[in-house]
Every structure is written in structure tokens, then in C-alpha cells.
């Protein structure tokens, strides 16, 4: 073998080894290493340890008085409001910003009557009292001349605002609940809720109902009224030969919801309807079967009776079965829709069991603010769960999309907090925008936590690298390294012949000497 050929073989061997080390090993490491995007762990942990620490929600309130001029009344009321708020430990700092009524300023905010903001209307009367408006965010405080002389008016205004007009903030933010509001009757808040209205009859007789006109006339106004909080999608349907198994209770005189829960199977209604919304409410109107309950249900005293089903909706049970070719008119459906419109506030968590909703507009405004804070808290807890998950599984992949969702969520959180802390942005438009952004904040945090790649992979164990790649890389590595070692030890042909010749001559000389 010529020396040049031997050198060429060595050069090729060195190239193979270099290719293996410089290209093969990095490529193997790249293919087997999971990408972990750098999450802002310290910042998220700080938000969890000191939750909502950078929030001081400010609610603007305007004082209006047409009978007297009180140039410094808003300052005196502000002192009393702050004193009342300080009597409770504020888990989440909040305050009322009292300002004199400015008609031009409020009219310039695209609102001709200023109802976007909370207004306290001071009215001179014979006695002291207050009244909360039903359809506007207005509190009327009645005062008399002695209350001015004794300087009791500022405290009475402050007490009316804190303990009555803003009672929800007072009880939740300044009390022991601290956003942990539990309501066994209400569904979890979602910005989009699906409403299913079903008519069930135990017989197969054809039936019609004027549900479209009834909904347009009686439910559409309620839907528009609640639109700042939730967006309803509605579907209707008729189900024959199904009385929800209520005929089994026909011999009972008094039936409670506990009795119904053992007999009624509501899962059939849930399986009938397919919707994309994460939350749903139901209204079921049930008629008995003429065959099973000819004389009607004994436990229904009137023509119909409704039961409120926790976290489900309203179940309306009629006493008598339908006749052939029956038609349910608006006169029949209207009282049921009124009852459902009353119960829907309880199902949404806007009121408790026996609480009367005397000022729904003010309650919705307060509920909107509480929901914004709950969404922020929920998003922070979701991000913290994501951090704990990634720290528990160090080999879990963190895609770049997850980092993008987390970054966008944190930026969105700061934007919402700036709106909450600014008293000049306390109108309906600002609260609605903050609620929309907080709903998006929850979506981004949940999208980061439930990312498809993370859920499918769960984690990427180190043993997987050996289990998959060792059968392939083992033979290649053995052949490459042992071949290279053999090539290094190999000598050129000239040196081999010279060494062989010297060995033979030494052997001949040894034989001659013997």
C-alpha cells in the first residue's frame, strides 16, 4: 500500500469521527432535548404570595344637590367614607372617590344623563332616609334641615353608600369572604352562557307553543339588561313521550326538590343539546302523560309549580296532561318566563336565596367589579399552577406559545389594574372593557395551562432517549470508534515489510549460531 493511500484512509477515518462528534452528537442532543421556554417564575410567584397587592380599586361617586349649595360636602363625605372603610380589614383595597356633580363632564362622556356613573341625588325632605333606584345607578338621600345643623348629613351619606349602595363590595372585599364567594345555587361565571328551553310531554300528541314571540317580548329585554355581564345563546325544543319519570311520584301529596332529585333524570336533557359554551342554564316545562297520570299530579296544587334546581335551572311541572293538538299561547308562557327571569338572578349569583333584588342595576354594576377581581385572581392561580407543574416535571416541554400566552396575560393584567385604580375611568364603558379584558385574561391563562402539547406529552423522561436511540446509535458508535482505533494502530506496507524482514534475519542468525 502506498503511503499516500494510507494517509488518505486515515484522513477519511478522522473525517468520519469528526462528523460523528461535531454533527451527530449535537443533532442527537437537539432531537432528544425538550424545549423549555423561560417563564417569568419569580414574578408569578410574587403575584401568588401577595395576591392583588397592586390593586386599589377606586369607584367614582358624584354628589348632586339642587336645593342647597354644598361646596365642601364631597370632602366631608370622603372623610366619613374612608373612616367607615377603615373599620374593616380590607383584604383587597378599594375606596369611593367622592366628587361634586359636573353635568358638562358627565354629558361629555357619551352619556346624556350621566347614568354611566354612580350619582347621589340629595333631596330636601321632612325626614332623613334613602332610596336606591331600580333601573339606574342612582342613590337618593333625603335630608332635613336639622341634619345639616348637627352636621350628620356627611355620615349618613357615607353610611348609605358603603353599607347599602355598595353593599356587595363592602361584604366581599372588606369582609371575611375575600373573593371566595361560594353559592351552591349559582353556576360558575362565564361570559357566554347557553340557555336551553325544553317542552316535555308524556304523550305523543302534536303540540305547538308560541315560544318565539314570548322570548322576543319578555326575555329579550332581560337579555339586553344582562348583556354587560353575560351573553346568552338560546335554543328551544320539544320532547315527546318523556315526563322525566315524574309519574312515579304521583301518589305523593307533598314533594320537595330532594324527592324530585331521586326520581328525575335531567341528564337526558343535557345530552339532547349540543353547544360550544362552557356554561349552560335550562328551563324545562313538563306535562304528565295522560295514560300514567290521567287525573294529573297530586303533588301540584295549582295549574303548575316551578322548582329551582341548583346550578341547572328551573323545572316547571304542570298538573294536567296536554290534550290533542294543544297550543301553548303567550298567556300561558308569560308567567313562567317572569318566574324564570326572577330566578335567573339567583342562578347567576346576583342574589342569594331569600334576598330581594331591589336595585338590579346597582347590583349588576357591583357584581361586574367583583367578577373582574375574581377573574384576575383566577388567572393568577392558574399561572401559579402552571409554574408548579413545570417545576415538578423538569423534563416537561414548555412551548414558545405557552410563553406567549403567559406574557400576554401578564401584560393584560397590568392594563386591567390601571383601569381599576383610575377614578377617572369609572364609567360603564370602562367597567365593561375591564370585564371583557379580564375574561380574556382567564382564557389566556387557561390556554397556557391546558396547552395541547404539554397535556399530550405530560413529561419527557430521560430514559426515553436511551430506549429510542440506543438501538440505533449503539452499532454506529461501536463500528465508528473501533474502526478508527484499528486505523490508528495500522502501519503502512513498507514498514510492515521492513519489520518482517528484520525479524526473519534475526531468526536465521540465531539458527546459524546454534
Secondary structure, DSSP 8 states (H G I E B T S, - for coil): --HHHHHHHHHHHHHHHHHIIIIIHHHHHHHHS--B----HHHHHHHHHTTTTT--EEEEEEEEESSS--TTHHHHHHHHHHHHHTTS--SS-EEEEEEE--HHHHHTTT-TT-TTSEEEEEEE-SS-EEEE-SSSSEEEEEE-HHHHHTT-HHHHHHHHIIIIITHHHHHHTSSS-TT----SSS----SEEEEEEEEEESS---EEE-HHHHIIIIIHHHHHHTTTT-EEEEEEEEEES--TTGGGGTT-S---HHHHHHH--THHHHHH---S-SEEEEEEEEE--TTT-TT--TT--SSEEEEEETTTEEEEEESS---TTEEE-HHHHHHHHHHHHHHHHHHTTSS-SS---S-HHHHHHHHHHHHHHHHHHHHHHHHHHHHHHHHH-TT--B-HHHHHHHHHHHHHHHHHHHHHT-GGG-SHHHHHHHHHHHHHHHHHHHHHHT-HHHHHHS---THHHHHHHHHHHHHHHHHHHHHHHHHHH---HHHHHHHHHHHHHHHHHHHHH-
